[in-house]
Amino acid sequence: MSVAGERCSYSSLQVKSTKGILVSQTEEKMALPKRRHSHARTHKRRANDGLTAPCVAKCSECGEPKLPHRLCAGCGTYNGRTVVKFEEEELD
């Protein structure tokens, strides 16, 4: 219950439970916009929501595509030095 002039986001309800006892519950009210947003305003807001393709760099050692500032999955080098040594697998 609110005093006149106050804004309240909750309203109090009295609900009868299964045993016949009055129980008070609070129900949350959602905020609703006063006015409709124009198409231009909506499109301006959504202009930055587009996805961009990831930048792909080429490894300087093996030439395999990799993400910049990350270890190469093909040869295990980063910034010109070997960080991880991979074992050679032979397929017969």
N, C-alpha and C positions, 0 to 999 in steps of 0.2 A: 504494500500500500504506500503510495507516495503522496506528498503534499502537492497542491495545485501549483504549477509552474516548475516543478522539478522534473528532470528527465530520469527515467528509470529503465534499465535494460532487462529487468526481471519482473515477472508478475507472479503473484502468489495464487495458488490454486488449492482448493480443498477437495480431496478425492477420497471416496470411500474404498477402503481396502477390502480384501476378500473376507475378512473376519467382521466387517461391519463397523470398523473404527475409522473415524475421520482422521486423515493424515494430510498434512500440508506439504505441497511440493512446489518447487519453483520452476518456471518455464522460461527459458532464455529466448528473447526476441532477436531476430536478425536485423542488422542495419540494412535499410533500403535506400537507394538513391532517390533524390528529390526530382531530378530531371533526367531525361533520356540523353545518352551520349550521342553526338553526331557521328556520321560516317567518317568524316575527316579526322575527328579526334581519335576514333577507334583505330583508323589506319595508321595515324601517327604513332600511337602507342605500340602497335604491332609491327612497326617498321624494323625494329631491332630484334625481333623474335626469330628471324631466319637462321638456319643452320649454315655453318661454313665448313668446307672440306678441310681436313687436317693438312698442314704443311708437311711435305715429304722431302727429305734431303737424301743425297746419295752418299754412301759411306766412302771415305777417301781411300780406304785400304782395299775393299773387295768390290765396291760399286753397287752393293745391294741397297735398295731403298729402306730408309729408316726415319723415325721421327727425330727432329732436331733436339740436341741436348740430351740424348739418350744413348745407351749402349747399343752397338750394332748386334743384331741377333745372328747374323751370318758368321762374323769372324771374332766377335767379342772385344772389339776395340772401342775406345772412347778418347777423343781429343788426341789422336795419333799414337796412343800407347795401348798395349794389350792388357785388358783388365781381367778377362775370363778366358781360360784356355779350354777349347772344346776338343774332345777326343774324336779322332777320325773313325767313322764307321764304314766297314767294308761290306758290300753286298755281293754275295757270290751266288 
